[in-house]
Amino acid sequence: MVWCCCFSPDGKKILSGSEDGFLKLWLASDGALQQTLSGHGADVSSCCFSPDGKTILSGSYDGFLKLWLASDGAWQQTLSGHGDVVRCCCFSPDGKKILSGSDNGTLKLWLASDGALQQTLSGHGAGVWCCCFSPDGRKILSGSSDGTLKLLFATDGSISRTDQQTVDIDMQHVEVTSRDIVNKYHILQAAQLPRLSPYLEYGVDIVSLDNPFGKFMAQLVISTAVGHRESYRSALYCDPPQLDIVGVRSVVNPRLQHLYQAKLGLLEGKRRPGPCSPIAALSHLKVPVNMHDFDLNEHFMFHGAAPSTLEKICKGGFNPQRGGEATGKLFGTAAYFAANSSKSDDYTEERTNPLARSARRTIIVSRVALGESFRALRSMKDATKPPDNSDGMDFDSVWADTSSNGGCVDHIEVMVYSEGQALPVALVDYRHADDCACAFCRRRP
């Protein structure tokens, strides 16, 4: 993934930085690669030329800024001090100062001549994602994932009161835009599968809730919880569950990932030139598609399982032949997934040995490749595979629409009938809040 790019001041060169930790210099005239600059230990998140075009500045996830000669790409200096991901950096208009912003919410001013730290500016309540100087170099503007812009004097870092009115204009739009950017970044991070290598081993690892992957998975579970019927066939719907996230764990299983990616290849060969029909009702769960990848309708979906079954699924994968054994087979013999975390919540315990309402529970979040999916409006209890399309080719999966849209279920369900079509990627641990009044808490001991 390329995180940043820019032209040189004379427009003759292009600079880019990417997730592999490299910077690359290109000729703008024909796109020929001139040089590869290496030295960062993680993604290069920001890059720019000095105003005279002689120096390159880069910022990285490794927490460092680096200065390079634009003529030959030679490393000149490393600026350290942020201690967290550097999101943005720039030169002052006269080229004498450097400004950078970090995930820890601080801005830093440096001397370009020797990299000496001049000042640390604080005030944002979250990461600083963008920063710049005013054209005269007297003021600094920064934007943060806390939803605010800050306008500061470059001389002493104090807030510019004279322009406070300008900063406050359309702040609601700024907040929404900032939040959307952060959410998109989180889902992009969550969508990255680990690079397969001979050294990659199966593992279930704790992920910080401050990590983009952890944040995304936690928010996905909370945001998709909805109300359910008080009891079977009841007309009364209870409040959505109030869930407290305890932790998030990533699931890495090279064998299952090989199987899943092989299945993606088979589906692509079957569906090209495509595209697969999008499912509007599941758009909020869609896995982002890389520019050169074929869209196979991959979605993040939920699967509820009793504690005794979790590790079996993480290690062995989803077995469609056993799907529905404990909960019924309204849509045949398949692996079942839910679009709402609260639907899966109902299956996080043994029917014969229910957990206490305050017990810790776990939901599996999976990537599911739906391909060309059949919209089911009635039950398919005898199904062992998706039905055939009008062209005689079978569908790749089935999704059941809700009764409010002419279907037969309260909440959307997804079924896949082929092994390898779903990949467990995360375990989200949670509890119901003490004051939760959802349908399940009303029935649980």
C-alpha positions as CSV (number, residue, x, y, z in Angstrom):
1,M,0.0,0.0,0.0
2,V,1.3,3.5,-0.9
3,W,0.7,5.9,1.9
4,C,2.0,9.1,0.5
5,C,3.3,10.8,-2.7
6,C,4.3,14.2,-4.0
7,F,6.0,16.1,-6.8
8,S,9.4,17.9,-6.5
9,P,9.1,21.7,-6.6
10,D,10.3,21.7,-10.2
11,G,7.8,19.0,-11.1
12,K,10.4,16.7,-12.6
13,K,10.5,14.1,-9.9
14,I,7.9,12.1,-8.0
15,L,8.4,10.8,-4.4
16,S,6.4,8.0,-2.8
17,G,6.3,6.1,0.5
18,S,4.7,2.8,1.2
19,E,4.0,0.1,3.7
20,D,7.1,-1.9,2.9
21,G,9.2,0.9,4.6
22,F,10.7,2.2,1.3
23,L,10.7,5.6,-0.4
24,K,11.0,5.7,-4.2
25,L,12.0,8.4,-6.5
26,W,10.6,8.4,-10.1
27,L,10.9,10.6,-13.2
28,A,7.7,12.4,-13.8
29,S,8.3,12.5,-17.5
30,D,8.1,8.7,-18.1
31,G,7.5,7.1,-14.6
32,A,11.0,5.5,-14.6
33,L,12.2,4.5,-11.2
34,Q,15.3,6.4,-10.3
35,Q,16.1,5.3,-6.7
36,T,14.8,3.3,-3.7
37,L,15.6,4.8,-0.3
38,S,15.7,2.3,2.6
39,G,16.2,3.0,6.2
40,H,12.8,3.1,7.9
41,G,11.8,0.1,10.0
42,A,8.1,0.3,9.2
43,D,5.5,1.9,6.9
44,V,6.5,5.3,5.4
45,S,3.4,7.4,6.2
46,S,4.4,10.9,5.0
47,C,7.0,12.4,2.7
48,C,7.9,15.7,1.0
49,F,10.6,17.7,-0.7
50,S,12.2,20.8,0.8
51,P,11.2,24.1,-1.0
52,D,14.5,24.1,-2.9
53,G,14.0,20.5,-3.9
54,K,17.4,19.4,-2.6
55,T,16.2,17.5,0.5
56,I,13.7,14.8,1.1
57,L,11.8,14.4,4.4
58,S,10.0,11.2,5.5
59,G,8.0,10.1,8.5
60,S,7.2,6.6,9.5
61,Y,5.3,4.2,11.7
62,D,8.6,3.4,13.3
63,G,8.4,6.8,15.1
64,F,11.3,8.5,13.2
65,L,11.7,11.3,10.7
66,K,14.5,11.0,8.2
67,L,16.3,13.5,5.9
68,W,17.8,12.4,2.6
69,L,19.6,14.1,-0.3
70,A,17.3,14.3,-3.3
71,S,20.2,14.1,-5.7
72,D,21.3,10.6,-4.9
73,G,19.0,9.4,-2.1
74,A,21.8,9.4,0.5
75,W,20.5,9.3,4.1
76,Q,21.5,12.5,6.0
77,Q,19.9,12.4,9.4
78,T,17.3,10.7,11.7
79,L,15.1,12.9,13.9
80,S,13.8,11.0,16.9
81,G,11.6,12.1,19.8
82,H,8.0,11.3,18.9
83,G,8.0,7.8,20.4
84,D,4.9,6.9,18.3
85,V,3.8,6.6,14.7
86,V,4.6,9.8,12.7
87,R,1.5,10.6,10.6
88,C,2.6,13.8,8.9
89,C,5.5,16.1,8.2
90,C,6.4,19.2,6.2
91,F,9.0,21.9,5.6
92,S,8.3,25.6,6.4
93,P,8.1,27.8,3.3
94,D,11.7,29.0,3.8
95,G,12.9,25.5,4.3
96,K,14.5,26.3,7.7
97,K,12.0,24.4,9.9
98,I,10.4,21.0,9.9
99,L,6.9,20.3,11.4
100,S,5.7,16.8,12.3
101,G,2.6,15.2,13.9
102,S,2.2,11.9,15.7
103,D,-0.3,9.4,17.0
104,N,0.5,10.5,20.5
105,G,-1.3,13.8,19.8
106,T,1.8,16.0,19.7
107,L,3.4,18.3,17.0
108,K,7.1,18.9,17.0
109,L,9.1,21.7,15.5
110,W,12.7,21.0,14.3
111,L,15.6,22.9,12.7
112,A,16.1,21.6,9.2
113,S,19.8,22.4,9.3
114,D,20.8,20.0,12.1
115,G,17.6,18.2,13.1
116,A,17.6,19.8,16.5
117,L,14.2,19.7,18.3
118,Q,12.9,23.2,19.0
119,Q,9.5,22.7,20.5
120,T,6.9,20.1,21.3
121,L,3.3,21.3,20.9
122,S,0.4,19.5,22.7
123,G,-3.3,20.1,22.9
124,H,-4.9,17.5,20.7
125,G,-6.7,14.7,22.4
126,A,-5.8,12.1,19.8
127,G,-3.4,11.5,16.9
128,V,-2.3,14.3,14.6
129,W,-3.0,13.2,11.0
130,C,-2.1,16.4,9.1
131,C,-0.1,19.5,9.5
132,C,1.2,22.5,7.5
133,F,2.6,26.0,7.7
134,S,0.8,29.1,6.5
135,P,2.3,30.6,3.3
136,D,4.2,33.2,5.3
137,G,5.5,30.6,7.7
138,R,4.1,32.4,10.8
139,K,1.3,29.9,11.7
140,I,0.9,26.2,12.0
141,L,-2.3,24.3,11.2
142,S,-3.0,20.8,12.5
143,G,-5.8,18.3,12.2
144,S,-6.5,15.4,14.5
145,S,-8.6,12.3,14.9
146,D,-10.1,14.0,17.9
147,G,-12.2,16.0,15.4
148,T,-10.5,19.3,15.9
149,L,-8.3,21.7,13.9
150,K,-5.7,23.8,15.8
151,L,-4.2,27.1,14.5
152,L,-0.9,28.0,16.3
153,F,1.8,30.6,16.0
154,A,5.0,29.0,14.7
155,T,7.1,31.2,16.9
156,D,5.9,30.1,20.3
157,G,3.2,27.5,19.7
158,S,0.4,29.5,21.2
159,I,-3.1,29.3,19.9
160,S,-3.9,32.0,17.3
161,R,-6.9,33.8,18.8
162,T,-7.3,36.2,15.8
163,D,-8.2,33.3,13.5
164,Q,-10.2,31.2,16.0
165,Q,-13.5,32.1,14.2
166,T,-12.1,30.7,10.9
167,V,-11.1,27.5,12.7
168,D,-14.5,27.0,14.2
169,I,-16.3,27.2,10.9
170,D,-18.1,24.0,9.9
171,M,-16.5,22.1,12.8
172,Q,-19.2,19.4,12.6
173,H,-18.2,18.6,9.1
174,V,-14.5,18.4,10.2
175,E,-15.4,16.0,13.0
176,V,-17.5,13.7,10.7
177,T,-14.8,13.8,8.0
178,S,-12.1,13.0,10.5
179,R,-14.0,10.2,12.1
180,D,-14.8,8.7,8.6
181,I,-11.1,8.8,7.7
182,V,-10.1,7.0,10.9
183,N,-12.8,4.4,10.4
184,K,-11.6,3.8,6.9
185,Y,-8.1,3.5,8.1
186,H,-9.1,0.9,10.7
187,I,-11.0,-1.2,8.2
188,L,-8.1,-1.1,5.8
189,Q,-5.8,-2.3,8.5
190,A,-8.2,-5.1,9.5
191,A,-8.5,-6.2,5.9
192,Q,-4.8,-7.0,5.6
193,L,-4.2,-10.7,5.7
194,P,-0.7,-11.7,7.0
195,R,1.9,-12.5,4.4
196,L,2.2,-16.3,4.1
197,S,5.7,-17.6,4.7
198,P,7.3,-20.8,5.8
199,Y,7.9,-19.2,9.2
200,L,4.3,-18.2,9.8
201,E,2.7,-20.4,12.5
202,Y,-0.8,-20.8,13.9
203,G,-1.5,-18.5,16.7
204,V,-4.2,-16.6,18.6
205,D,-2.7,-13.4,19.9
206,I,-4.1,-10.6,22.1
207,V,-4.5,-7.3,20.3
208,S,-4.6,-4.0,22.0
209,L,-7.9,-2.1,21.8
210,D,-5.8,0.9,20.8
211,N,-4.5,-1.0,17.8
212,P,-6.5,-0.3,14.5
213,F,-7.3,-4.0,14.1
214,G,-8.5,-4.1,17.7
215,K,-10.5,-0.9,17.5
216,F,-12.2,-2.0,14.3
217,M,-13.2,-5.4,15.6
218,A,-14.5,-4.1,18.9
219,Q,-16.5,-1.4,17.1
220,L,-17.9,-3.8,14.6
221,V,-19.3,-6.0,17.4
222,I,-20.8,-3.0,19.3
223,S,-22.2,-1.2,16.3
224,T,-24.0,-4.2,14.8
225,A,-25.9,-5.3,17.9
226,V,-29.7,-4.9,17.5
227,G,-32.9,-5.8,19.3
228,H,-34.4,-9.3,19.2
229,R,-37.7,-10.8,20.0
230,E,-38.5,-11.2,23.7
231,S,-39.3,-14.9,23.0
232,Y,-39.8,-17.1,20.0
233,R,-42.7,-15.7,17.8
234,S,-43.2,-12.8,20.2
235,A,-44.2,-9.5,18.6
236,L,-42.2,-7.6,21.2
237,Y,-38.6,-6.6,20.4
238,C,-36.3,-5.9,23.3
239,D,-33.6,-3.3,23.5
240,P,-30.3,-4.0,21.7
241,P,-27.6,-5.7,23.9
242,Q,-25.3,-3.4,25.9
243,L,-21.9,-5.0,25.4
244,D,-18.7,-4.3,27.1
245,I,-15.7,-5.4,25.1
246,V,-13.2,-7.3,27.2
247,G,-10.5,-7.9,24.6
248,V,-9.8,-8.7,20.9
249,R,-7.5,-11.6,19.7
250,S,-6.2,-12.0,16.2
251,V,-6.4,-15.5,14.6
252,V,-3.6,-16.5,12.3
253,N,-3.9,-19.9,10.7
254,P,-1.6,-20.4,7.6
255,R,-3.3,-23.6,6.6
256,L,-6.8,-22.1,6.6
257,Q,-5.5,-19.0,4.9
258,H,-4.0,-21.1,2.1
259,L,-7.3,-22.9,1.7
260,Y,-9.2,-19.6,1.7
261,Q,-7.0,-17.9,-0.8
262,A,-7.2,-20.9,-3.1
263,K,-11.0,-20.7,-2.8
264,L,-10.8,-17.1,-3.8
265,G,-8.8,-18.1,-6.9
266,L,-11.4,-20.7,-7.9
267,L,-14.3,-18.2,-7.4
268,E,-12.4,-15.6,-9.5
269,G,-11.9,-18.0,-12.3
270,K,-15.6,-18.9,-12.2
271,R,-16.9,-15.3,-12.1
272,R,-14.6,-13.4,-14.4
273,P,-15.0,-11.1,-16.2
274,G,-17.6,-10.3,-13.5
275,P,-18.4,-8.4,-11.4
276,C,-20.2,-10.1,-8.7
277,S,-23.5,-8.5,-7.8
278,P,-23.1,-6.3,-4.7
279,I,-25.3,-6.8,-1.7
280,A,-26.5,-3.4,-0.5
281,A,-27.8,-4.7,2.8
282,L,-24.3,-5.9,3.7
283,S,-22.3,-2.9,2.4
284,H,-21.3,-1.8,5.9
285,L,-19.5,-5.2,6.4
286,K,-17.7,-5.2,3.0
287,V,-14.0,-6.0,3.0
288,P,-12.2,-3.2,1.0
289,V,-11.0,-4.4,-2.4
290,N,-7.5,-3.6,-3.5
291,M,-7.1,-1.8,-6.8
292,H,-6.0,-4.8,-8.8
293,D,-8.0,-7.4,-7.1
294,F,-11.3,-9.0,-8.3
295,D,-14.3,-8.2,-6.2
296,L,-15.6,-11.5,-4.7
297,N,-18.0,-9.9,-2.3
298,E,-15.8,-10.6,0.8
299,H,-17.5,-9.5,4.0
300,F,-16.8,-9.5,7.7
301,M,-19.4,-11.7,9.3
302,F,-20.1,-13.1,12.8
303,H,-20.3,-16.7,14.1
304,G,-21.3,-17.6,17.6
305,A,-19.9,-20.8,19.2
306,A,-19.8,-22.4,22.6
307,P,-16.4,-22.1,24.4
308,S,-15.7,-25.8,23.8
309,T,-15.9,-25.2,20.0
310,L,-14.0,-22.0,19.6
311,E,-10.5,-23.5,19.3
312,K,-11.7,-26.3,17.0
313,I,-13.0,-23.7,14.5
314,C,-9.9,-21.6,14.8
315,K,-7.7,-24.6,14.1
316,G,-9.8,-26.6,11.8
317,G,-12.0,-24.0,10.1
318,F,-15.7,-24.0,9.4
319,N,-17.1,-27.4,8.4
320,P,-20.3,-26.8,6.4
321,Q,-21.2,-30.5,6.8
322,R,-21.7,-29.9,10.5
323,G,-23.4,-26.5,10.2
324,G,-26.7,-26.2,12.0
325,E,-26.3,-29.4,14.1
326,A,-27.0,-27.6,17.3
327,T,-29.3,-24.8,16.1
328,G,-31.4,-26.1,13.2
329,K,-30.9,-26.0,9.4
330,L,-33.4,-23.4,8.1
331,F,-31.2,-23.1,5.0
332,G,-29.8,-26.6,4.8
333,T,-26.4,-28.1,5.6
334,A,-24.0,-25.1,5.6
335,A,-21.8,-22.9,7.7
336,Y,-24.0,-20.2,9.1
337,F,-22.9,-16.5,9.7
338,A,-24.8,-13.5,11.0
339,A,-24.6,-9.8,9.9
340,N,-25.4,-8.8,13.5
341,S,-23.2,-9.6,16.5
342,S,-26.2,-9.9,18.7
343,K,-27.6,-12.8,16.5
344,S,-24.3,-14.7,17.1
345,D,-24.4,-13.8,20.8
346,D,-27.3,-16.2,21.1
347,Y,-25.0,-19.1,20.2
348,T,-22.1,-18.4,22.5
349,E,-23.1,-21.1,25.0
350,E,-24.1,-24.7,25.2
351,R,-27.9,-25.1,25.1
352,T,-27.7,-27.7,27.9
353,N,-25.3,-25.6,30.0
354,P,-26.1,-21.9,29.7
355,L,-23.7,-19.3,30.9
356,A,-24.6,-16.7,33.5
357,R,-25.8,-13.4,31.9
358,S,-22.6,-11.6,33.2
359,A,-20.3,-14.3,31.9
360,R,-17.5,-13.6,29.5
361,R,-18.5,-14.6,25.9
362,T,-16.7,-14.8,22.6
363,I,-17.8,-14.2,19.0
364,I,-15.7,-15.2,16.0
365,V,-15.3,-12.6,13.3
366,S,-14.6,-14.1,9.9
367,R,-14.0,-13.1,6.3
368,V,-16.6,-14.8,4.2
369,A,-16.3,-14.8,0.3
370,L,-19.9,-14.7,-0.9
371,G,-19.1,-14.4,-4.6
372,E,-22.4,-14.3,-6.6
373,S,-24.9,-14.8,-3.8
374,F,-28.5,-16.1,-3.9
375,R,-31.0,-14.0,-2.0
376,A,-33.3,-16.4,-0.1
377,L,-36.8,-15.3,0.7
378,R,-38.0,-18.6,2.1
379,S,-36.4,-21.5,3.9
380,M,-34.2,-24.1,2.2
381,K,-34.1,-26.9,4.8
382,D,-32.9,-29.6,2.4
383,A,-30.2,-27.6,0.6
384,T,-26.7,-29.0,0.4
385,K,-25.4,-26.4,-2.0
386,P,-26.6,-23.0,-3.4
387,P,-29.3,-23.1,-6.1
388,D,-28.5,-22.6,-9.8
389,N,-28.6,-19.3,-11.4
390,S,-30.7,-18.6,-14.5
391,D,-27.7,-19.2,-16.7
392,G,-27.4,-22.8,-15.3
393,M,-24.3,-22.0,-13.2
394,D,-24.7,-22.4,-9.4
395,F,-24.5,-19.5,-7.0
396,D,-21.6,-19.4,-4.6
397,S,-23.5,-18.7,-1.4
398,V,-26.9,-17.8,0.0
399,W,-28.0,-14.8,2.1
400,A,-31.4,-14.7,3.7
401,D,-33.2,-11.4,3.7
402,T,-35.4,-10.2,6.5
403,S,-39.1,-10.5,6.8
404,S,-39.4,-6.7,6.6
405,N,-38.0,-7.0,3.0
406,G,-40.1,-10.0,2.0
407,G,-37.8,-12.6,3.5
408,C,-38.3,-15.1,6.3
409,V,-35.8,-14.2,9.0
410,D,-35.6,-11.4,11.6
411,H,-32.0,-10.5,10.8
412,I,-29.8,-11.3,7.8
413,E,-28.0,-14.6,7.8
414,V,-25.4,-15.9,5.3
415,M,-24.7,-19.5,4.4
416,V,-21.7,-21.0,2.6
417,Y,-21.8,-24.7,1.6
418,S,-18.2,-25.2,0.6
419,E,-15.1,-25.7,2.8
420,G,-12.5,-22.9,2.8
421,Q,-15.0,-20.1,1.9
422,A,-14.7,-18.5,5.3
423,L,-11.7,-17.6,7.3
424,P,-11.7,-16.9,11.1
425,V,-9.6,-13.7,11.7
426,A,-10.6,-12.5,15.2
427,L,-12.1,-13.5,18.5
428,V,-13.9,-10.7,20.3
429,D,-14.4,-11.2,24.0
430,Y,-17.2,-9.3,25.7
431,R,-19.7,-9.2,28.5
432,H,-23.2,-7.9,28.8
433,A,-23.4,-4.8,30.9
434,D,-25.0,-5.1,34.3
435,D,-28.0,-3.0,33.2
436,C,-28.4,-4.8,29.8
437,A,-32.1,-5.4,29.1
438,C,-31.8,-7.4,25.9
439,A,-33.9,-10.4,25.0
440,F,-31.1,-12.8,25.9
441,C,-30.4,-11.3,29.3
442,R,-34.0,-11.6,30.2
443,R,-33.9,-15.3,29.6
444,R,-30.4,-16.0,31.1
445,P,-29.8,-16.9,34.8
